[in-house]
């Protein structure tokens, strides 16, 4: 299975994106796989990889690209610390 990271140019900057493709030649249906509110993390890449293994081209864009560099949030840590850091990524303050 092929996996690569590409940058999609937008009017707001470059959106880092993972692209996963099934093995072999073919015309496969495409899926845009949106990350959840905790950012792209290993669980998201694993899910996108499973979709590609099932015969889909998968595009997994980083929807927080406008925020700049950040560390993906850990779901357990977010639950323990509260939602302040997550809401900052959404452009809101508590």
CORCORJO-V382299 format. One record per run of one state. SS is the DSSP state (A for helix, B for strand, O for the rest). FROM is the first residue (numbers start at 1). TO is the last residue. If there is no record, write none. Layout:
SS/FROM/TO + SS/FROM/TO
//
This chain:
O/1/1 + B/2/10 + O/11/12 + B/13/21 + O/22/28 + B/29/32 + O/33/41 + A/42/53 + O/54/55 + B/56/61 + O/62/64 + A/65/67 + O/68/74 + A/75/81 + O/82/83 + A/84/89 + O/90/94
//
